Amino acid sequence: MKYQTQKILLTGNIDDEAEHYLLWVCCQSNSLYNSALFAVRQAHAREL
């Protein structure tokens, strides 16, 4: 899957607190996506 996004390296440009926050936000976003995907799969499996 191609998202056509641009990677911007943040290492060295931000402090440790901001880096930890960004990593936490990314993990939360990934968890939310996985939860939604699981719910959709379960709903689809129930319809079958």
PEMO-V56149 format. One record per residue. N is the residue number from 1. RES is the residue in one letter. PSI is psi in whole degrees, 0 to 359 (999 if undefined). Layout:
<<N & RES & PSI> <N & RES & PSI>>
This chain:
<<1 & M & 129> <2 & K & 122> <3 & Y & 348> <4 & Q & 49> <5 & T & 161> <6 & Q & 127> <7 & K & 133> <8 & I & 117> <9 & L & 126> <10 & L & 352> <11 & T & 132> <12 & G & 342> <13 & N & 346> <14 & I & 161> <15 & D & 172> <16 & D & 321> <17 & E & 316> <18 & A & 322> <19 & E & 315> <20 & H & 321> <21 & Y & 315> <22 & L & 320> <23 & L & 319> <24 & W & 316> <25 & V & 319> <26 & C & 319> <27 & C & 319> <28 & Q & 320> <29 & S & 317> <30 & N & 319> <31 & S & 319> <32 & L & 316> <33 & Y & 315> <34 & N & 321> <35 & S & 316> <36 & A & 318> <37 & L & 318> <38 & F & 316> <39 & A & 319> <40 & V & 318> <41 & R & 319> <42 & Q & 318> <43 & A & 319> <44 & H & 320> <45 & A & 327> <46 & R & 329> <47 & E & 336> <48 & L & 999>>
